[in-house]
């Protein structure tokens, strides 16, 4: 019986942990998963991790330097970097310092957790140097290769897959149940208090207009928690300001998005990745245009989708249906299509340039690449595009934020030896760290908005 592969996933938020762990499951189906949470402002709480519902054999919180020490000490077959671009770049340069010549090292995988609508070149170049850079659709794969080739960098790592959490039963209208509308909110889109209050009030007004419907405001986090993006204006607090409060058939909900969508008849959002999950299941999906179609909102990504709509149109009964050609290009063919699971046979339109059939397993090419790399006796040293030659004024600052020297080696004191430290001291350090993180979150959600309003007087 072959030995189970050891996979490490390093993530810096709840959604990236979900993406990373599920991606590992798709790439290496039979594996032993060790999870690491990168210490920072968005480190998820136990509640957030429980809501995601993806468990690891072991899970611990680390710094970048500590993670590098871990993968040098312990032999992992595959490392999935579910991080922001700067953190990915730091780990890649750290790995380059660990293995400066061809060696037996882990396969390095990275990618994006959802819709890529901003900082395309910056984010991609910060991910260059991984063995696989996963693209969630044919559309993304083409864009990714164009960026790398545009700077003369090797684009062979770009690999077309699909979002690993697309799944669930296809939507079937049930006339006997109450019509359920899910408004999937986002932590930072839109960012202004007035715009967020407007969207919440429109959702509440929709519930009042349609008393036979249930309107669920699907929240990402509780006040004091952080996700991938900062949330300065939590909807929970905005709901408290609505005169008379929310109507009885409109309420705030938490939980796993897939489970919430199980009972949904319409998904409404500005530009959340939840729209792709909804469209995959053929649930009517509305991408809001009330605040305009703008790059800053991310809803421009859905041009041509057939889903752009306003609350006025939703109030009038519109139930948008996704355009099949657009869905195919985005790797989101409906679940009713033969082979609905993105890990075992989804119609995600894997491009012919990779020689895959449109109805084939979206992860087959990626799995084959990983298997080939694992079979190699030695792998070359990671070779990121950014170096001290190509980005001397940019790269050192990125590495320094993660306590790495310009050559990728840990700065003095970056790795704290665990030996000799008492359990009491470790607990005290953890409590102090959590207190500091709480103070930061309080400043973002309470103090910063007040200072901003005072500055506008």
C-alpha positions in Angstrom: 0.0 0.0 0.0 1.5 3.4 -1.0 2.4 5.8 1.7 0.0 8.7 2.2 1.5 12.0 0.9 2.1 14.7 3.5 0.5 18.0 2.6 1.0 21.3 4.4 -1.5 24.2 3.9 -0.5 27.7 5.0 -3.4 30.1 5.1 -3.9 33.6 6.4 -7.7 33.8 6.6 -10.8 31.7 7.0 -11.7 31.7 3.2 -8.1 31.0 2.2 -7.9 28.1 4.6 -11.1 26.7 3.0 -9.6 27.2 -0.5 -6.2 25.8 0.5 -7.5 22.7 2.3 -10.0 21.8 -0.4 -7.4 22.4 -3.1 -5.1 20.0 -1.3 -7.9 17.4 -1.3 -8.4 17.8 -5.1 -4.7 17.6 -5.9 -3.7 14.8 -3.6 -6.8 12.9 -2.7 -5.2 10.5 -0.3 -3.1 12.7 2.0 -2.2 13.6 5.5 -3.1 17.3 6.0 -1.2 19.6 8.3 -2.6 23.1 8.6 -0.8 26.3 9.5 -2.4 29.7 10.0 -0.1 32.6 9.3 -0.1 34.9 12.3 -1.6 38.3 11.4 -4.6 40.6 11.5 -6.9 38.1 9.7 -6.0 35.0 11.6 -9.4 33.2 11.8 -11.0 32.4 15.1 -12.1 28.9 16.2 -15.7 29.9 15.3 -14.7 30.9 11.8 -12.7 27.7 11.3 -15.7 25.6 12.5 -18.0 27.4 10.1 -15.7 26.6 7.2 -16.0 22.9 8.1 -12.7 21.7 6.7 -10.5 20.0 9.3 -6.8 19.1 9.3 -4.9 16.4 11.1 -3.0 19.1 12.9 -3.5 22.9 13.0 -1.2 25.5 14.4 -0.5 29.2 14.2 3.0 30.3 12.9 5.0 33.2 11.4 6.5 33.0 8.0 9.9 32.3 9.4 8.5 29.5 11.7 6.8 27.9 8.7 10.0 27.9 6.7 11.8 26.2 9.7 9.0 23.6 9.8 9.1 22.7 6.1 12.9 22.4 6.4 12.7 20.2 9.4 9.7 18.0 8.4 9.4 16.4 5.0 6.3 17.5 3.2 5.4 16.3 -0.3 3.2 19.3 -1.2 2.8 22.8 0.2 -0.2 24.8 -0.6 0.2 28.6 -0.1 -3.3 30.0 0.5 -2.0 33.6 1.1 -2.0 37.1 -0.1 0.6 37.8 -2.8 3.3 39.3 -0.5 3.2 36.4 1.9 3.4 33.9 -1.0 6.5 35.8 -2.3 8.1 35.7 1.1 7.7 31.9 1.4 9.0 31.4 -2.1 12.1 33.4 -1.4 12.5 31.6 1.9 12.2 28.3 0.1 14.8 29.5 -2.4 17.2 30.2 0.5 16.5 26.7 1.9 17.1 24.9 -1.4 19.4 27.1 -3.5 20.3 24.2 -5.8 18.2 21.3 -7.2 17.1 19.2 -4.3 14.3 17.0 -2.9 11.9 19.6 -1.7 8.1 20.0 -1.5 6.0 20.9 -4.6 4.8 24.5 -4.1 1.3 25.4 -5.1 -0.6 28.7 -4.9 -3.6 30.4 -6.5 -6.6 32.6 -5.8 -9.6 32.0 -3.6 -12.2 33.5 -6.0 -12.9 36.3 -8.5 -9.7 38.1 -9.6 -10.8 41.6 -10.5 -8.1 43.9 -9.1 -4.3 44.0 -8.8 -3.9 41.4 -11.4 -0.3 42.0 -12.4 0.9 42.7 -8.9 -0.7 39.7 -7.3 0.4 37.3 -10.1 4.0 38.5 -10.1 4.1 38.0 -6.3 3.0 34.4 -6.9 5.5 33.7 -9.6 8.0 31.1 -8.6 5.6 28.5 -7.4 5.6 25.1 -9.2 1.8 25.5 -9.9 -0.1 28.8 -10.0 -3.8 27.6 -10.2 -6.3 29.5 -12.3 -10.0 29.0 -11.5 -11.1 29.2 -15.2 -10.0 29.3 -18.8 -10.5 33.1 -18.7 -8.2 33.4 -15.7 -5.6 31.0 -17.2 -5.4 33.1 -20.3 -5.0 36.3 -18.3 -2.4 34.8 -16.0 -0.2 33.6 -18.9 -0.5 37.0 -20.6 0.9 38.7 -17.5 3.9 36.3 -17.1 4.7 36.3 -20.8 4.4 40.1 -20.9 7.3 40.4 -18.5 9.3 37.6 -20.1 8.7 35.2 -17.2 8.1 31.5 -17.5 4.3 30.9 -17.6 4.5 27.1 -17.4 3.3 27.0 -13.8 -0.1 28.5 -14.7 -2.6 25.6 -14.5 -6.3 25.7 -15.2 -8.6 24.2 -12.6 -11.8 25.3 -11.0 -12.8 26.7 -7.6 -12.5 23.7 -5.3 -15.7 24.5 -3.3 -18.1 24.5 -6.2 -20.6 21.7 -5.4 -24.0 21.0 -3.9 -27.2 19.8 -5.4 -28.6 21.7 -8.5 -31.4 24.1 -7.8 -34.9 22.8 -8.0 -37.8 25.3 -7.5 -40.1 24.2 -4.7 -43.5 25.9 -5.0 -44.6 24.8 -1.6 -41.8 26.5 0.3 -41.4 30.2 1.0 -39.3 32.1 -1.6 -35.9 32.6 0.1 -33.6 35.4 -1.0 -30.0 35.4 0.2 -28.1 38.7 0.2 -24.4 37.7 0.4 -22.6 40.7 1.8 -18.8 41.4 1.5 -16.5 42.9 4.1 -15.1 45.7 2.0 -17.4 46.0 -1.0 -18.8 48.6 -1.0 -16.6 50.3 1.6 -18.5 53.4 2.5 -21.0 53.5 5.4 -23.7 55.2 3.2 -23.4 52.6 0.4 -23.6 49.7 2.8 -26.5 51.2 4.7 -28.3 51.7 1.4 -27.9 48.1 0.3 -29.1 46.8 3.7 -32.1 49.1 3.6 -33.0 47.9 0.2 -32.8 44.3 1.3 -35.1 45.1 4.3 -37.5 47.0 1.9 -37.6 44.0 -0.3 -38.7 41.9 2.6 -41.4 44.4 3.5 -42.6 44.5 -0.1 -42.8 40.7 -0.3 -44.0 39.4 3.2 -44.2 35.9 1.8 -40.5 35.8 1.2 -37.7 35.3 3.6 -34.7 37.5 3.1 -31.4 36.3 4.7 -28.5 38.7 5.1 -25.6 36.3 4.9 -22.7 37.7 6.9 -19.0 36.8 6.7 -17.9 37.5 10.2 -19.0 38.7 13.6 -17.9 42.1 14.9 -14.3 41.8 16.1 -13.5 39.0 13.6 -11.6 39.7 10.4 -11.7 37.9 7.1 -9.6 38.2 4.0 -10.6 41.9 3.7 -11.0 44.5 6.4 -14.6 45.3 7.4 -14.8 48.8 8.9 -18.6 49.0 8.7 -20.2 45.7 9.9 -23.7 45.1 8.7 -24.7 44.0 12.2 -24.1 47.5 13.5 -25.8 49.1 10.5 -28.9 46.9 11.1 -29.2 48.4 14.6 -29.6 51.8 13.0 -32.6 50.9 10.8 -35.7 52.6 12.2 -38.0 50.0 13.6 -35.3 47.3 13.0 -35.4 44.6 10.4 -38.8 43.2 9.4 -39.7 39.8 10.8 -39.0 38.1 7.5 -35.5 39.6 7.2 -32.7 38.4 9.4 -28.9 38.2 9.7 -27.4 34.7 9.3 -24.0 33.1 9.6 -22.9 29.6 8.6 -21.4 27.8 5.7 -22.3 29.4 2.3 -23.0 26.0 0.7 -25.5 25.2 3.4 -27.2 28.6 3.2 -27.5 28.1 -0.6 -29.3 24.8 0.0 -32.5 26.7 0.7 -32.0 29.7 -1.5 -34.2 30.6 -4.5 -32.3 33.8 -5.3 -28.7 34.9 -4.5 -28.1 38.7 -4.5 -24.6 40.2 -4.1 -22.4 43.0 -5.4 -19.5 40.8 -6.5 -19.0 38.0 -4.0 -17.5 34.6 -5.0 -20.7 33.2 -3.6 -22.3 34.2 -7.0 -20.1 31.6 -8.7 -21.2 28.9 -6.2 -24.9 29.9 -6.8 -24.5 29.9 -10.6 -22.9 26.5 -10.5 -26.0 25.2 -8.8 -28.3 27.0 -11.3 -29.8 29.2 -8.6 -31.0 32.5 -10.0 -28.3 35.1 -9.2 -28.4 38.9 -9.2 -25.2 41.0 -9.4 -26.3 44.4 -8.0 -25.9 47.5 -10.3 -27.4 50.0 -7.8 -24.0 51.6 -7.0 -22.9 51.4 -10.7 -20.8 48.8 -12.5 -17.3 49.7 -11.4 -13.9 48.2 -11.0 -13.8 49.3 -7.4 -16.9 47.2 -6.7 -15.7 44.1 -8.7 -19.1 43.7 -10.4 -17.5 44.6 -13.8 -16.2 41.0 -13.7 -19.8 39.9 -14.4 -20.2 41.8 -17.6 -21.8 39.4 -20.1 -23.0 37.1 -17.4 -26.7 37.9 -17.8 -26.9 38.5 -14.0 -26.5 42.3 -13.7 -29.6 43.7 -12.0 -30.8 46.4 -9.5 -32.9 46.0 -6.4 -35.8 47.7 -8.3 -35.7 44.9 -10.9 -35.5 42.3 -8.2 -38.5 43.9 -6.4 -40.4 43.6 -9.7 -39.7 39.9 -9.8 -36.6 39.5 -12.0 -34.8 36.2 -11.5 -31.6 36.4 -13.5 -30.2 33.3 -15.2 -26.5 33.0 -16.1 -25.4 33.1 -19.8 -24.0 29.6 -20.7 -21.1 30.9 -22.7 -20.0 33.2 -19.9 -20.4 30.4 -17.4 -18.2 28.1 -19.5 -15.4 30.6 -19.8 -15.5 31.2 -16.0 -15.4 27.5 -15.2 -18.8 27.5 -13.7 -21.0 25.3 -15.8 -24.3 24.4 -13.9 -24.3 21.4 -11.6 -26.9 19.7 -13.8 -24.2 19.3 -16.4 -22.8 15.7 -16.5 -19.9 15.5 -14.0 -20.8 18.3 -11.6 -18.1 18.0 -9.0 -15.0 20.1 -9.8 -12.8 17.4 -8.3 -14.3 14.4 -10.1 -15.7 15.6 -13.4 -17.0 19.1 -13.8 -17.9 20.7 -17.1 -15.7 23.7 -16.4 -14.4 24.1 -19.9 -10.8 23.2 -19.4 -9.2 24.7 -22.5 -8.1 22.7 -25.5 -4.6 24.2 -25.1 -4.1 21.8 -22.2 -5.6 18.9 -24.1 -8.5 18.3 -21.8 -12.1 17.6 -22.6 -14.7 20.3 -21.6 -16.5 17.7 -19.5 -13.4 16.2 -17.9 -12.1 16.4 -14.4 -11.1 20.1 -13.8 -8.2 19.0 -11.6 -6.8 16.2 -13.8 -4.1 18.3 -15.4 -3.0 19.8 -12.1 -2.9 16.4 -10.4 -0.8 15.0 -13.3 1.6 17.9 -12.9 1.9 17.4 -9.1 2.4 13.6 -9.7 5.2 14.3 -12.2 6.9 16.7 -9.8 6.6 14.3 -6.9 8.2 11.5 -9.1 11.2 13.6 -9.8 14.4 12.8 -7.9 15.1 16.5 -7.5 13.3 19.8 -8.2 15.0 23.0 -9.2 15.3 25.9 -6.8 12.3 28.1 -6.8 12.9 31.0 -9.2 10.5 34.0 -8.5 10.4 36.8 -11.1 11.0 39.3 -8.4 14.6 39.4 -7.3 17.1 42.0 -6.0 17.9 42.6 -9.6 14.4 43.0 -11.1 12.7 44.7 -8.1 15.4 46.1 -5.7 13.2 48.8 -4.4 10.2 46.5 -3.8 11.2 43.0 -2.8 13.3 43.8 0.3 10.4 45.6 1.9 8.0 42.6 1.3 10.5 40.2 2.8 11.2 42.5 5.7 7.5 42.6 6.6 7.8 38.8 7.2 11.1 39.1 9.1 13.2 37.8 6.2 16.4 39.3 4.9 16.8 40.3 1.3 18.2 36.9 0.5 15.2 35.1 2.0 16.9 33.9 5.2 15.2 34.7 8.5 16.3 37.8 10.3 17.9 37.2 13.8 15.3 36.3 16.3 12.6 35.6 13.7 12.4 32.0 14.8 11.8 31.6 18.5 13.1 28.3 19.9 10.3 26.3 21.5 12.6 24.3 23.7 13.1 25.8 27.2 9.9 27.9 27.1 7.4 27.0 29.8 3.8 26.3 29.0 2.8 29.3 31.1 5.0 31.6 29.1 3.5 30.2 25.8 0.0 30.7 27.1 0.8 34.3 28.3 2.3 35.1 24.9 -0.8 33.7 23.1 -3.1 35.8 25.3 -1.1 39.0 24.7 -1.1 38.3 21.0 -4.9 37.8 21.0 -5.4 41.0 23.0 -3.2 43.0 20.6 -5.2 41.5 17.7 -8.4 42.5 19.4 -7.2 46.0 19.9 -6.3 46.3 16.2 -9.7 45.1 15.1 -11.4 47.5 17.5 -9.4 50.3 16.0 -10.4 49.3 12.5 -14.1 48.9 13.2 -14.7 51.6 15.9 -11.9 54.2 16.0 -11.0 54.6 12.3 -14.5 55.3 11.1 -15.0 58.0 13.7 -11.7 59.7 12.8 -12.6 59.5 9.1 -16.0 61.2 9.8 -14.3 63.9 11.9 -11.9 64.6 9.0 -14.9 65.2 6.7 -16.4 67.9 8.9 
